[in-house]
Amino acid sequence: MKDFKKGNSNVALIIIIVILLIVVLGLCGYMFLNKDNSNNPQDVTENTNTATENESSQNNTETETNSVITFDGTKSINSDEKDYTLSCQGNAGILITVDSTQKVLTFCYTPSKVAESYPLTWKSTKDDMSKSNITFEKKIIDVFFGGMGQSSSGDTLFILLEDGTVEYIPIVHMFNHVQDSPVSYGKIDGVSDVTKFTLSSTSGGVTTLAIKSDGTFYDLWYALKDTENY
């Protein structure tokens, strides 16, 4: 009877020891994992911050790429004038103005000067300025009188609209076909998200660049040379 009781107490002791070992090993594992995580909170924070910065940078890039600076004639920094409007001066007495709604472009020119300066199919001695209005569906953000190539035949009026697209008027072609009623030739295919224009020199003479907010640009000669309007 003693041996039987002694055997039972040994089995119970073994069971208790095994349970204690399991508990101890579990506590050790928990402490190890907890310590590892506590040693690397910066990594977790840095990863979170990096992901946030990347997402923010991507959003900013998309915003910059699609942004067009809207002209507002009331935002002069150094004067009290409130009636500024867009305009640009072209060759041969051509003057371009835009009204306060920024949707009506007035094309002004002196016929005699135009006929002397461009290779046109008509002549004129009229020295009085002619005016013609061209209405656009979207607001005009900028107007630019640019050249392309090595002669005045490439002179073109470029109109930047609020959606970043560009319409154009090829001066010589327009005067030879609709002398008394200047018109826009519509949007330039494949050109979008433009923010401004500039002239540039190339091996072929000059060209006009349409620049996007990320610094990339379109050479408008290459965009227009196959239109048969030059």
Residue pairs with C-beta under 8 A, 6 or more apart in sequence:
61 214
64 213
64 214
65 193
65 212
65 213
65 214
66 164
66 193
66 213
67 195
67 213
68 141
68 160
68 162
68 163
68 164
68 193
68 194
68 195
69 141
69 195
69 196
70 139
70 141
70 162
71 86
71 102
71 141
71 142
73 82
73 83
73 84
73 85
73 100
74 82
74 84
76 82
76 84
83 100
85 97
85 98
85 99
85 100
85 102
86 97
86 98
86 102
86 140
86 142
86 143
87 95
87 96
87 97
87 98
87 143
88 95
88 96
88 143
88 144
88 145
88 157
89 95
89 96
89 145
90 96
90 145
90 155
90 157
90 171
91 117
91 145
91 152
91 155
92 109
92 110
92 113
92 114
92 116
92 117
92 118
93 109
93 110
93 113
93 114
93 129
94 107
94 108
94 109
94 114
94 145
94 171
95 108
95 109
95 129
96 105
96 106
96 107
96 108
96 143
96 145
96 157
97 105
97 106
97 108
98 104
98 105
98 106
98 140
98 143
99 106
101 139
102 139
102 140
102 141
103 135
103 136
103 137
103 138
103 139
103 140
104 133
104 134
104 135
104 136
105 133
105 134
105 135
105 136
105 140
105 143
105 159
105 184
106 131
106 132
106 133
106 134
107 131
107 132
107 133
107 134
107 157
107 169
107 182
108 129
108 130
108 131
109 129
109 130
110 126
110 127
110 128
110 129
110 130
111 124
111 126
111 127
111 130
111 179
112 124
112 125
112 126
112 127
113 127
114 120
114 124
114 175
115 122
115 123
115 124
117 152
118 152
118 153
118 155
118 171
118 172
118 175
119 152
119 153
119 172
120 172
120 175
120 176
121 176
122 175
122 176
122 179
130 180
132 180
132 181
132 182
134 182
134 183
134 184
136 159
136 161
136 167
136 184
138 161
138 162
138 163
138 165
139 161
139 162
140 159
140 160
140 161
140 162
141 160
141 161
141 162
142 159
142 160
142 196
142 197
143 157
143 158
143 159
143 160
144 157
144 158
144 160
144 197
144 208
145 155
145 156
145 157
145 158
146 155
146 156
146 157
146 158
146 197
146 199
146 207
146 208
146 220
147 154
147 155
147 156
147 199
147 205
147 206
147 207
147 208
148 154
148 155
148 156
148 205
148 206
148 207
148 208
148 220
148 221
148 224
148 230
149 204
149 205
149 206
149 207
149 221
149 230
150 204
150 205
150 206
152 171
152 172
153 172
153 230
154 205
154 206
154 221
154 230
155 170
155 171
155 172
156 168
156 169
156 170
156 171
156 208
156 220
156 224
157 168
157 169
157 171
158 166
158 167
158 168
158 197
158 208
158 210
158 220
159 166
159 167
159 168
159 169
159 184
160 166
160 194
160 195
160 196
160 197
160 210
161 167
164 192
164 193
164 194
164 195
165 187
165 188
165 191
165 192
165 194
166 187
166 188
166 191
166 194
166 210
166 220
167 184
167 185
167 186
167 187
167 188
168 184
168 185
168 186
168 188
168 220
168 224
169 182
169 183
169 184
169 185
170 185
170 224
170 227
170 229
170 230
172 230
173 229
173 230
174 182
174 183
174 185
175 182
185 227
185 229
188 220
188 223
188 224
189 223
190 218
190 223
191 210
191 218
191 220
191 223
193 212
193 213
194 210
194 211
194 212
194 218
195 211
195 212
195 213
196 210
196 211
197 208
197 209
197 210
197 211
198 208
198 209
198 211
199 206
199 207
199 208
199 209
200 206
200 207
200 208
200 209
200 219
202 219
204 221
207 219
207 220
207 221
208 219
208 220
208 221
209 217
209 218
209 219
209 220
210 217
210 218
210 220
211 217
224 230
